[in-house]
């Protein structure tokens, strides 16, 4: 039970870090230095980040296992599905083991 709570807290903290850092990653926002002039004339083209800026961006999530980061990234992409899954789990608390796996994926397993 404590491990589940720890995983939830860790997931929430990691999600917060990723949500906070995602504008920098997606849009190339830079707090420390002004963006260099864009020679192409296309204002929608993102400005590449320097190696130091990328390092600062990913440093908060670097200590976490890749599998956990992948799950949190997927969950942050589809937060509505996370809420639906949580609701479904609350409605099906009695399912465990194979019965839980069969309820999640009703296809026949070999």
Steps between C-alpha positions, in 0.01 A plus 500: 500500500782738587678412174188590301474834680870564440458422129202736478690779675805441282283502189332823606832671572650380173190613311529843658865523397419392146205737467713785628786417265291413193458857367879532494534170317213549257533867420865570574429761768820625650504696823874569515581629151304668223420287196741544210367662186314262275643535148234288328224756558268229631387605851351154567836326467633410848845612605729206582617485860867486590650193669509681837135602468397143412699368796325745735165401352533124546704501823192487729374174345838333435507305832170325427479164318422522129186287542354739756585804288333335199184430701485853638556651155223285356272592789574869456407471133158354577399621850132434433575130450688492831187630673283240323743222598500615863119502502493150348744373762284644779196323355689168473693486827415132544696390190854371548754293309375320190142620544626859490707432189204336326271789590751749360564302181204267437669333201568135555847432642708192420 
